Amino acid sequence: VGALSGLLHLDQPLTNELLARTAPTLMDLAIALFSGLAGAYALSNSDAAGALPGVAIAAALVPPLATVGISLTTGHEREALGALLLFLTNFVAISSATALVFLVLGFRPKVAKRERHSARARSVRVAMILLGIIASLLTITTYRLAHDSRMETEIRRVIYESVRDVADAELDSLLI
């Protein structure tokens, strides 16, 4: 659906809503982890929790995937990769946090005790490895965004000071 939407808007730039999903940070990981924890807890302790998986999918998974499709069809490969990273962040974090809550609350498959311990340990290792990979990628993205923001702030400062030093000069607009 995202790719089809992108085909309908080939000549238009990406909107701010789409661009917001193309540069995930560590904050997105934290939000996804807490969403997974809260959703799993509510799912296990509420009568009205049947809608929670649908809400999580609609809010956390579909928008980044749609952004991937739109970005790819409009020739914005870098933005598509960023949106794919956001999707993977949300998917891995929500799944891992949900599994953790279910383990803590005692939800386990009915298998032999030794098999259960082995399966649990393997699941925790896989979840931790995936979260580590995602966190590493998001650390790089967060660093780049912070660096770009500092650079833009410095550019603005230098330009404003330079204009102020010129007699009768006025800055009409500034686009970086």
C-alpha positions in Angstrom: 0.0 0.0 0.0 2.9 2.3 0.8 4.5 1.6 -2.6 1.2 2.2 -4.4 0.8 5.5 -2.5 4.3 6.5 -3.6 3.5 5.8 -7.2 0.6 8.2 -7.0 2.9 11.0 -5.7 6.2 10.5 -7.7 6.9 14.2 -8.3 6.3 15.4 -4.7 8.8 15.6 -1.9 8.4 13.5 1.3 6.2 15.2 3.8 7.2 16.0 7.4 5.1 13.1 8.6 7.1 10.7 6.4 10.4 12.3 7.2 9.7 12.0 11.0 9.8 8.2 10.5 13.1 8.1 8.6 15.6 8.9 11.4 14.9 6.8 14.5 16.8 7.4 17.7 17.4 5.7 21.0 14.3 7.5 22.2 12.2 5.5 19.7 13.7 2.3 21.2 12.8 3.4 24.7 9.2 4.2 23.6 8.8 0.9 21.9 10.2 -1.0 24.9 7.8 0.8 27.3 4.9 0.3 24.9 5.6 -3.4 24.8 5.8 -3.6 28.5 2.6 -1.7 29.0 0.7 -3.5 26.3 1.7 -7.0 27.5 0.8 -6.1 31.1 -2.5 -4.7 30.1 -3.1 -7.7 27.8 -2.5 -10.1 30.7 -4.6 -8.2 33.3 -7.5 -6.7 31.4 -10.8 -7.8 29.9 -10.6 -5.1 27.3 -7.1 -6.0 26.1 -8.2 -7.7 22.9 -7.7 -4.5 20.9 -4.2 -3.8 22.1 -2.3 -5.9 19.5 -4.2 -4.1 16.7 -3.5 -0.7 18.2 0.2 -1.6 18.6 0.4 -2.7 15.0 -1.5 0.3 13.7 0.6 2.8 15.7 4.0 1.3 15.7 4.4 -1.0 12.7 2.3 0.1 9.8 3.4 3.8 9.5 7.1 2.9 9.2 6.3 0.2 6.6 4.2 2.5 4.6 7.0 5.1 4.7 9.4 2.4 3.4 7.1 1.7 0.4 6.5 5.4 -0.3 10.2 6.3 0.0 11.4 3.4 -2.2 8.9 4.2 -5.0 9.8 7.9 -4.9 13.6 7.3 -5.1 14.4 8.1 -1.5 16.4 4.9 -0.6 18.2 6.4 2.4 14.9 7.5 3.9 13.5 4.0 3.2 16.3 2.4 5.2 15.7 4.8 8.1 12.0 3.9 8.1 12.9 0.2 7.9 15.2 0.6 10.9 12.2 2.3 12.8 10.0 -0.7 11.9 12.6 -3.2 13.1 13.2 -1.2 16.2 9.5 -1.2 17.1 9.0 -4.9 16.1 12.0 -6.2 18.1 11.5 -3.9 21.1 7.8 -4.6 21.5 8.2 -8.3 20.9 11.1 -8.5 23.4 9.4 -6.5 26.1 6.1 -8.4 25.7 8.0 -11.7 26.0 9.7 -10.5 29.1 6.5 -9.5 30.8 4.9 -12.8 29.9 7.9 -14.7 31.3 7.8 -12.6 34.5 4.1 -13.2 34.9 4.5 -17.0 34.5 3.1 -17.5 31.0 5.2 -20.4 29.6 4.6 -23.2 27.1 3.9 -26.6 28.5 7.1 -28.5 27.8 9.5 -30.5 30.0 11.3 -28.5 32.6 14.7 -28.9 31.0 13.4 -27.9 27.5 11.5 -25.0 29.0 14.7 -23.6 30.6 16.7 -24.1 27.4 14.0 -22.5 25.3 13.7 -19.6 27.7 17.5 -19.0 27.8 17.7 -19.2 24.0 14.8 -16.7 23.6 16.4 -14.3 26.0 19.7 -14.5 24.2 18.1 -13.9 20.8 16.1 -11.0 22.1 19.2 -9.4 23.8 21.3 -9.8 20.6 18.6 -8.2 18.4 18.1 -5.4 20.9 21.9 -4.9 21.0 22.1 -4.6 17.3 19.1 -2.2 17.1 20.5 -0.1 19.9 23.9 0.1 18.2 22.3 1.2 14.9 20.2 3.8 16.8 23.2 5.1 18.7 24.9 5.8 15.4 21.7 7.5 14.1 21.2 9.5 17.3 24.9 10.6 17.2 24.5 11.8 13.6 21.3 13.7 14.3 22.9 15.4 17.3 26.0 16.2 15.2 23.9 17.7 12.4 21.9 19.7 14.9 25.0 21.1 16.5 26.4 21.9 13.0 23.3 23.7 12.0 23.2 25.7 15.2 26.8 26.8 14.7 26.1 27.7 11.0 23.2 29.9 12.2 25.2 31.5 14.9 28.0 32.4 12.5 25.6 33.8 9.8 23.7 35.9 12.3 26.9 37.3 13.8 28.3 38.0 10.3 25.2 39.8 9.2 25.1 41.8 12.5 28.6 43.0 11.8 27.7 44.5 8.4 26.3 48.0 8.5 22.6 48.2 7.4 22.5 44.5 6.6 19.5 42.4 7.3 18.9 38.7 7.0 15.8 38.1 5.0 15.7 34.3 5.2 17.9 31.4 6.0 17.6 27.9 4.7 20.1 25.2 5.6 
